[in-house]
Amino acid sequence: MVEEERIYTIPLRKAFLKAPRWKRSNKAIKEVRKFLARHMKTSEEKVYLDASINEKIWERGSQKPPSKIRVRTIKSEDGEVETELVSD
């Protein structure tokens, strides 16, 4: 079973620019999923986010998500992508 592992720094600027202030963290989660689907060449439905990513984005509430996050992704043969937060 061949697995592909990568570390990405995901910019979340679009969450600030393209969403109302009270929906920024919701938009940031969607941007993470969209970014990983594009870079790992799979569909958004096959991207699984770890709870640590959700906690990091929602850490300061819905109005102030972080501007970027670092994640580790592992893609399996069937195209499923598992993602976890990289501890710095």
Phi, psi and omega in degrees: 000115181270124177243146180245124181240134180217157174243128181238148166255114186260118176284138181243030181297326182297333178295328179279324188274326191247015180225150173298158186304320184279357179244015187295319180291324175299315180295323180297319178298316179295323179292323177298312180298318180294316179300312182292324178296320181291316185280333179263002176056058177214180179272160182294334180291337182266007179263119179251124181259137177288156180297334181295328177292315179299317180295320180295317181291322182271004184307318182253019176097184185280342185267344186227067175289162177294157182282339176200156177222154176253131181228154174251127181242145176230122180254127179270175183298325183278006174093000178282137183243121176255134187231138175222157180286139176271125178279126182269000000 
